[in-house]
Amino acid sequence: MEPVSAAVSAVLPAGGSGERLGGATPKQFCGLQGRPLVSYAVRAMERVSWISDIIVVVSPENIETMKSIIEKYGHKRVTVVKGGITRHRSIFNGLKVFAENQSSNRLLQKPEVVIIHDAVRPFVEEDILLKVVTAAKEHGAAGAIRPLVSTVIASGEDGCLDHSLERARYRASEMPQAFLFDIIYQAYQQCTDHDLDYGTECLHLALKYCKTNAKLVEGTADLWKVTYKRDLYAAESIIKDNLSQQICIITDVKEAVVQVEAISISLSKNDSHPQNIFSGECYNFLCINDKEYATEEIQQLVDMLEKSNIPLLYPVVLISVHLNISENISFSIGLEELTKIKKFAREVKKKNILVYGLLIQYKDHFPLQETVNSAAALTMALIKDRNPELIGQLLVA
């Protein structure tokens, strides 16, 4: 992707109370796979190398919570700013940090272009960010849009239909949006208290106060905002699906690694530390062996994963697969060993690693295809569900 020549920073308003979500926890701090929603939005900005600084604006009572999230998940280039009583006032506070150097932590460079993006829209990609930034450089302001799903109607004072809008002519305003910094900051400086308290559309402020017509950029379907509790479930489902796209199959911890789906890696026998598989974005590992339960190998993999920091952001699934294909040797495991395995899995779970066991038994009188299908189904179920209640269990295919 082409690098951006301008200095670019981002402001993420995260001061909402989450009234429509229900519950005591504001939606931006609700957990998805054990990690707060706001962390996903911050990470989406962090992944973009040409975004210099990220401002997260939170309500005063949540400043320490946000700082602890930044520390726990290793977020970089992030400054926490105290928000206002409304969305626009919070965004204005975020912009002031650049214009007035109000950050006590470090000197922040005023950017040429600033991105404004909701902290509860976790799935923004670099492609749409680049599009709105490029358009903002040319037009002064730009924002992502999506087609309207439902027809918009207006009711009269009597509660009856007054008129409806022609859906094909209108679009839903989404995030991200981008602006030349001087334009949007000037707009906020001139903004009336009424607009600051009741307005919600940043593009409208640029038009109203700076006569800047924003370029509208067609966005993707994943730009939606987490608003209701059902949205949290949908977001978690998307995250689980994204995490299950790759599986790393390990046949010998010390010698060979094969990663399927998207990447294939083969390590030489001289490489006894296969750390390079842990530098990518694979969060599912199958350790295949012909021992009764390869505790030492699993512990070695856990140590490697922990050093790699991969489990820091997402839960990692680690399945120990035992192949029992001998007619003469039967697999057996005692209650004491099972208890030890469960205890080990509970300890490892604290490191955000989910350990499961899978026994694949194949005898001549069992249909091979049936055994393979059962093993594949169990593996995919464990990876897709990422159910912490099943850790330490030994499943049989």
NORFENQUI-V243317 format. One line per field, one symbol per residue. ss: DSSP state (H for helix, E for strand, C for the rest). phi: phi as a letter, one per 40 degrees, with the letter a starting at -180 (. if undefined). psi: psi as a letter, one per 40 degrees, with the letter a starting at -180 (. if undefined). A space follows every 10 residues. Layout:
ss=???
phi=???
psi=???
//
This chain:
ss=CCCCCCCEEE EEECCCCCCC CCCCCCHHHC EECCEEHHHH HHHHHHCCCC EEEEEEEECH HHHHHHHHHH HHCCCCCEEE EECCCCHHHH HHHHHHHHHH CCCCCCCCCC CCEEEECCCC CCCCCHHHHH HHHHHHHHHC EEEEEEECCC CCEEECCCCC EEEECCHHHC EEEEEEEEEE HHHHHHHHHH CCHHHHHHCC CHHHHHHHHH CCCCEEEECC HHHCCCCCHH HHHHHHHHHH HHHCCCEEEE EECCCEEEEE CCCCCCCCCC CCCCHHHHHC CCCEEEEEEC CCCCHHHHHH HHHHHHHHCH HHCCCEEEEE EEEECCCCCC CCCCHHHHHH HHHHHHHHHC CCEEEEEEEE ECCCCCCHHH HHHHHHHHHH HHHHHCCHHH CCCEEEC
phi=.ccccccbbb bbcabccgcc cggccddcbc cbfgbcdccc cccccccccc ccbbbbbbcd cbcccccccd cccgcbgbbc bccbcbdccc cdccccdccb fccccacbcc ccbbcbaccb bcbcbcdccc ccccccccbg aaacbbcccb ccbbbcccgc dcabccdccb bccbbcbbac dccccccccc ccdccccbcb bcccccccbb fbccccbccc ccccbcbbdc cccccccccc cccccbbbbb cadcbbbbbb gbbbbbcccc ccbcccccbc bbbbbbbcab ccaccccccc cdccccccgd cccbcccbbc bbcbbcccbb caaccccccc ccccccccdc cgbbbbbbbb bbbdcccdcc cccccccccc cccccfcccc cgcbcbc
psi=hhihdihhii hhhfeiefdd diidhideei hhfehidddd ddddddehde hdihhhhiid eedddddddd ddefiifhhh ihiaeidddd ddddddddde fehedihhhh idhhhhhhef gefhiddddd dddddddded iiiiiiihdi hhihiideei hdiiihddei ihhaiiiiih ddddddddde hidddddeie hdddddddee fhhihhhhii eeeihhdidd dddddddddd dddedihhhh dhdedhhhha cdihhhiiee gegfdeeeea fhehhhhhif idhgdddddd dddddddeed eddihhhhhh hhhgehddhi hihidddddd dddddddddd efhhhiihhh hhidehhddd dddddddddd dddddfheee ieihih.
//
